[in-house]
Amino acid sequence: MQRRRTSKKVFMVGLMLLCGMYFTRLWAQVNVSGKSGLIYIPTAEVQEDGTFSAGYAYNPKNYAFRFYKKNSESIAFVNLAFLPRFEVNINLLNPNGPIPFMGKGIGDRQIDLKYVVLTEKAKRPSVAVILSAPFGIDNSLITNAVVATKHLTLTKSITAAVTVGVGSPYSIYRAEVKNSQNSDILSGFTLTDKRDKPYYYLAGPIGGVKFDFAKKGGVMVEWDSQHLNVGAYALLFKHWTVQAGLLNGDQLTLGTSCAFNVLRLPKRLRKNEGA
């Protein structure tokens, strides 16, 4: 327990140090797993090449994906857009509170890939495909989805981002081989239906809208294929985001993240370079 608390403190300190770095304003809002999104659902927004973000989300007990109605969950994540329109996301889910090590392990690790098939134009939305790598055992945040996002300018300072899509209820599942010393990440695959679980993530129609106010914060509402969720976020110091959401009018979820561009030199170095 003490080790877990220490690890969380180290992660949050590192996050704050990253936030102290210089970078230009980037897309602020991310979903529960660290992708451009609302509260639970992802969007098809395109990150600038080289954008790196890291953060943390708290998922409440009644809507816990792996520990449904037993423990709330902590989700740490990093996200990197290292090729045009292509992003890699890594997230780690752990329960909060006491739980036997065999039931928790080191956490529910997952790798997600996002590719923006179409970029947004005046008369068309951006369209993205998001897939979870099928190497984990019983991953909780599996995201196999197609989403489309369109930005609408309502006033000089208010923009609406509308997202619609669908999450596949089916996923490739790697079954755990009991009492085996020879199992590997390339074995034991089978097709499973997420809807067989007591609570599942993104299986069916999804959609939502985010209202951004002068790039400083906003409010949002979404349908995550099961519940109607509402939330709000604020962008601090042009790079640090804090957010909160109310799930199904019932329980609160919280999150924080920051982002910077690893391909862009700090302002001080750019000035020296041009001297």
N, C-alpha and C positions, 0 to 999 in steps of 0.2 A: 504494500500500500504506500509506504514512504517513498519507494523507488518511483512509483507511478506519479506521485505528487511532484517529485523532483523533476521528472521528465517533462511534465506539463509546464512547470515554471521555466525550465530551460527553453522550451519551445516558444513560450510567450515572450521571453526576453529577446530571443533571436528575432522574433517577428517585429518587435519594437525597434531593434537595431536596423533591420531592413527598412523600416518606415522612415528612418532618419536619413536615408540616402536621397539624393536628388533624382527626380525624373519628371517627365511631363504628365499631364493629366491623362488617365487611362479609364477604360470602362470600369466603373466602381462596383456594381452589384454582382454578387455571385450567389449560387444556390448552395444547398446544404453540403454538397460534395466538392465545391470550389470551382465550378464551371460558371461561365457567364450565364446568369439566370435570374429567377425570382426567388422564391423560398425553397421549394422542392424542385420545380421544373427547370430544365435548361433552356437557353435561347440559341438562336443562330447568329448572334452578334459576332463580329470578326474582331479578334484581338490584333493589335499591332505586332508585327514580327519582333521577336525577342522579348515579349512581355512575360515576366515571371511574377506569379502571385503565390502567396502562402497565407494560410489562415486556420481558423478554428470555428466549429459550430457545435452548439448544444442542442440535442434532440431529446424532447421530454419522454417520460416513461410510457404514457398511454399511446405514443406513436413511435416507439422504438422499433427499429426494423429487425434486429436480431434478438433483442431481449424484450420483446413485446410485453408491456404491462408488468415487467419485472424490475428493470433498471433503466434509468435514463442513459443516454449515450453521448460520448464525446467523439467528434470527427475532426481529425487534423488533415490538411490537404496542401498540396502544391500543384501548380498548373503552369505549363510552359508552352508558349507559341513559338516554336523554333523553326518552322517553315511557313511559307505563305499559306494561310487558311487552315493550317494543321496544328492541332494542340494535343499535348499529352498531359493527362491528369493522374495523379497518384493520391489516394486517400486511405486513411487508416481509421477504423471504427473500433472504439473500446467502450465497455460498460462503465458507468459510474457506480461507486459503492462496492461493498464486499461481494466477491464472487469467486468460487474455486478456480485456481489457475487452469485446470484442465478444461473448464468451460469457457475460458477467456483466451488463453494462450497469449501471444504478443499482440493480438488484435486482428481484425478482419481487414486484410490488405487487398487493394484493388487497383488495377490500371485501366484507365479509360482513354479512348482515342476519339478525337473529334475532327471532322473534315467538313469545311464549308463548300458544298458543291456549287452553289450559286451565290454570288455576292449581291447585295441590295442595289437596285437601280430605281429610277424615278417611278416606274410602273410595276415593279416586281419586288417581292421580299427576298431576303437572303434565306438560303435553305442549307441545313447542316444535318449530317449523319453522325450519330454518336454510338460507339460500340465499346463494350467492356471485354477485355481480354479474358478468355475462358480458362485461366490457369488456377484461380483460387478455388477453395473448397467451400461451398455454401456461402458465397458472397452475398451481402445484404443490400448493397446499393447498385446492383447490376442495372446498367443503362444501355438498352438497345432501342434507340429512338430516332425518329426523323422529325425535325422541327423547322418551322418557317417563322421569320421575324420581319416586321415592317415598322419603320419609324415614321411618325406623323407629327408635323409641327403644328401645335395648337395655337400658341402665342409666341411672342419673341423669346420668352424664357421658359416655356413649358413644352415638353416633348413627350409624346406617348409612344411606347414600344409595344406593339401587339404581337403575341406569339401564339401559334397553334401547332399541334403536332400529335403524334401518337407514339406511345411506348409499347414495344412488343411484350406480351405476357410470357413469351417463350424465350428460353435462354439455354445455352450449352453449359451444362453443369458437370463439374468434376467431382465424382463421388469419392468419399474418403474410404480407402481400403483398410479395413480393420486388421490388426495384427500382421501388417506387412511391412517389411523393411526395404522393399524394392519398388514401391510406388514412386512415380515421378510426375512432373507437371504435364507430360504428354500422354498420360494414360488415364483411364477411368471416365472418359467423357460420355455423357448421355444428355438427352433433351428433357427439359423440365418446364413445368408451368408455374410461374411465380404465384399465381392466384391460389395455389394449394396451401400456401403459408398462411398463418394467422393474420399477418399484416405484411404487405408487400409494397414495392417501390415502382411507380410508373408502369402500369399495365393497362393500356387503353387510351382513349382520347385525353389529351392534356391541352391546357391553354391558359393564357393570362394576359394582363396588361400592366405595364409599369409607367407611372407618370413621373418624369424627371423635372425638377425645378431648378433651372439655371445651373445645372451640373453640380449642385451642392447637396442634393438629397432628393428623396422622392417617396412615393407610396405605391403599393402594388396589390393586386388581387389575382389569385390563380385557382384553377381546378387541376388537382394533381392525379386525376383518374379515380380518386376515392372521396376527397374532401375539398371543401372550399376554404382557402386560407387567405389571410390578409396580412400585410406587413408594411414596414417603413424602413428607410435607411438614410444615413447621413454620410457625406464625404468630408473628411477632415484633412486639412493640410494638403489637399489635392491628391492624396494617395491612400489614406487610411480610411477604411469603411467600417462602420458599425451598423448593425441591422438587427431587427427583431420582427418576429411574426407570430400571429395567433392562429394555431392549427384547428380548423373545424370549430372555431368559436370556443375552444376548450382550454388548450394548454399553450404556453409560451415557448418559442424557440428563439435562441440568440446566436449571433455570429459576429466575427470580426475578420478582416483580411487587409492585406496591403499588397501593392503591386509596383513594380518598377521595370524598366527596360534594360536588359543586360547588354544590348547592342549600342546603347546611347551613352556617350561619355558624360560624366558629371559636368555641370555648367562651368565650374572653375577650370577643369581640364580643357574644355572646348575653347575657352578664351585664350588659354596659354598656347593651344595648338594653332590658333589663328594669328597669334602674335608674330 
